[in-house]
């Protein structure tokens, strides 16, 4: 047994782009917090609706609405040409998509512009496309695959340009916030997070009582804990009001479409 040797394993494209992301993410002083959202009204509305848009779509729009009201969530720390903050005029929500690529698990970052202005059904369809369509069909996935084929000095230069050359370019390529799910990992909590994006929201499963655990990680250079608490409180309010009404409306429209098709 002592004579057995390991083998050389080349980095796949997905390991390359994760490594590149972590290289820049580790430079960000991330602070994290957890909160249980009381969203029983929304949960009951979803249960009573024949068709409910995915939780990804629901949380994406809700956080986009919150970002309209809390402009700090649309800001990013920019180190060049001198340290300053850039505030984007609208939200760009980056959805973290876990899927297979070339027979290996891969994590894609897929930005969506104006999530607060789009119908839930439209967001649902876009996210479903990211999860099921060939990756080459979608620009954000094509871009990260193409970038990861370059040698690492060129990749790092491209990432540096995308993150630091322009606040507008940064928001378009990486988003003003990111949304991820910990729902698949039952009874598992994320203890440490690094991200190059100003805020990342992790959402968990909903309980029978209508509670959902969420975790918010944010760049402490951009805002403080008071703003993070305000954002989470506003998120709970939006989920229990605007999103309840639209969930019910989406269900009625879907039901009418099914009847028309029949």
Protein Blocks (a to p, Z undefined) as FASTA:
>chain_A
ZZpccddddddfklmmmmmmmmmmmmpccddddddddfkkmmmmmmmpmbacdfklmmmm
mmmmmmmmmmmlmgccdfbfbdcddddfbdcddddddddeehiacddddddehkllpcfk
lmmmmmmmmmmmcfklpmklmmmmmmmmpcfklmmmmmmmmmmmpmklmmmmnojbdcdd
fklmghiacfbdcdfbfbacddddddfkopacddddddfklmcfklmmmmmmmmmmmmmm
mmmmmmmmmmmmmmmmmmmmZZ
